[in-house]
Structures are given as structure tokens and as C-alpha cells.
Amino acid sequence: MNFIAAWGVAKGEIAFHAAAVAGELFVCIEPEGAYWFSWTEMEGFTAGIPAMEERYRIMFKKILHPTDFSPVAIQAFEQAVSLAQRFGAEVQVVHALVLHGYDPALIRKGLPLLEKAYEAIESELVPTMNELAGKAKEIQINTVFQRGFSPWNAILNQAEEYKPDLIVMGAHGAAPVRQFFLGSVAEKVVRNAPCPVMILRKGQQRISAYRRILLPVDFSEASKPAMECAINLARHDGAEVALLHVFQEVMPPSFYAAGGAFQWDPDLKDRCKASMNDLLSDYPLEGLRIKKLVREGKTCKTIVDVAEEEEVDLIVMGTHGLSGLPHIFLGSVAERVLRRADCPVLTVRGKKI
């Protein structure tokens, strides 16, 4: 295959572009990584570069970080800063002021007038916010207080105003309690946020570059936004993507005693992997390491077990956007994984139901 090459300088950095004259491949190598694009998707050599990068590179330009200044929130702040450094993003730090909830500053002040209470709390917390922002001077950080009747409501209101590409926050909860209650604030933000949400729990440290990403899929429309996010993040960091489908079917005990679904249907795994290939066909995979896994078992437990077996740094999951009674009765696989996983989880919402 013959190549033509061109050197260019953008923002003081050298970029190299190579196009396959044979008509199959376009390669863009930049300081932060290399990207492979199909030549047939491009309208022209130079004209196609911005459009393809916009489509296939994950673009976190605005990151919202809610904080309550707890240790787990500091961990999440460090991860938000790391992502901002890698993607050239800005970070907005928001603290929810909730007068009718638990707020240590409010308890100390105890002022009867609402506006004076807000002003007193903000004045007291400004130095703390400034100190937090000062820990990452190399990126653009701004701080804001958002008032509300509940922390999750205040966070979501700020997300509507700021329109971030990503929310990075910590979640309280320790085993075994966390298996049942991750933290109502984090779960409600995950359930209702207009953008992807990354949740870190206590002890989950900042990761400067992801090595292995687990992507559970159920072949529904909700899987597609998560797949695009995981693939682009893997392309940026050079990570391996472990694509996982868990086959969970309610069957009589005698069925499983006889060996389970894969024993009864030997072609089931192959059909699942064929469906994975169909799901992947819409994305440029050149240069990516994709591992396809098909397992049988309880969905949540299997996802968590595979994440541990594969030693992944991040789980990326789509959510179905269930609300109201459907969510009460069916719950969310993503939320259950959030409670149990030992690594950070990035949730990407599909269409709200």
C-alpha cells in the first residue's frame, strides 16, 4: 500500500498525517495519540480531518465536578483534573447549598433568615473552594455554589445551566451497606443527568490513562452511546476494550443442572459474538484491541466478577433511562454495578423511557 505524508504545525505542536493512496486508510498521528479513519468516509484529505476527529474522538470539553469536600469527593476531583488535562477541558466545581439538609456550615451558622443563611455559608466556603481550585492551576477551573432543596436537585440544575460533557463525582457508601445503598445523591444524578456520569467510590484513586475498559452490552439502543464513548476513550488512551454480553435467562433449576444455556444451545455464544460484530460495524476499529466475552449468569454479579478477572480500570455502561414505576420495579443494572464494582463506573444514558 502506498502512502502520502504531510507535516503540519498546530498550536506549536507538530502533527503528522498519512493517507493511503490505495483508498483504504487515513492515519492521523498527533502528540496525544494516533487515529485511524476510513478514507471512503472522507470528502477530501484536508477537509475530512476536522469532521472525522469530531466524530470519532471523545471530546470532554466541559467537566462538572460536584463536591462536598469529603475524601471521596477529593478523589473524584483529582480524576476530573486528570481527564481535563488529557482532553484540554475546563472544570467547574459546584457545591450544593441545601438549607434543609445536612450541611456542616449551616449547622454552625444557624441563621433564621434564608438569604442571610445562604450568604453566610457561601462566604464561609469560598476559601475552601478557592483552595480546592488552586490545586490544579494548569487547567481552567471555576467554582460555583448552587442552591436547592436537595443536593442531587442542585447538581442537576447546575448541569442544565453549565451543559457539561461529563460529570465526575464521588459516592459515599461502604461494604456491605453499599451493595444496597450507594448514596441517593449519586444514584439520582446518574439516573437523571443529561450527560455521561463517572462515579468513584472511596479508595478508587486517580487514573492518568486507562489500560483496560469493560463495556457490557445488551444489544439495545442504550448500548450504542456507551459503546461510542468507550471506543473513543480507548482510542485516546490506547486501552483494550473488553466487550461483554451476559446471557441471563429465567429457567427451572433442572435446566441449569443439565449444563445451562450454552450446553443446550452450542451456537449461542457464536450468535452473541456475531451480534457484537454487528454492533461494532458502525465504528472505526483499526488499531484498537477488542476482546469479546460472552458469559452466562446474573447480569450484575457477572459484570462485577468479569471486571475483577480482567483487572479493568473502568466500566462503561449504557443506561435505559427508566423512570417512575418501571424504575421502581425493574431497577437499573448500572446502579447495581455502581454499588458493587471495585473500579470507577462511567454511565452513559440512552433514550429516557
ABEGO torsion letter per residue (X at the ends): XBBBBBBBBBGGBBBBBBBBAAGABBBBBBAAEBBBBBAAABABAAAAAAAAAAAABBBBABBBBBBAGBAAAAAAAAAAAAAAAAAGBBBBBBBBBBAABBBAAAAAAGBABAAAAAAAAAAAAAAAAAAAAAABAABBBBBBBBBBABAAAAAAAAAAAAGBABBBBBBBEBOAAAAABAEAAAAAAAAABABBBBBBBBGBBBBABBABBBBBBAGBAAAAAAAAAAAAAAAAAGBBBBBBBBBBBBBBAAAAAAGEAAAABAAAAAAAAAAAAAAAAABBABGBBBBBBBBBEBAAAAAAAAAAAAGBABBBBBBAGBBEAAAAAAEBAAAAAAAABABBBBBBBBBBX
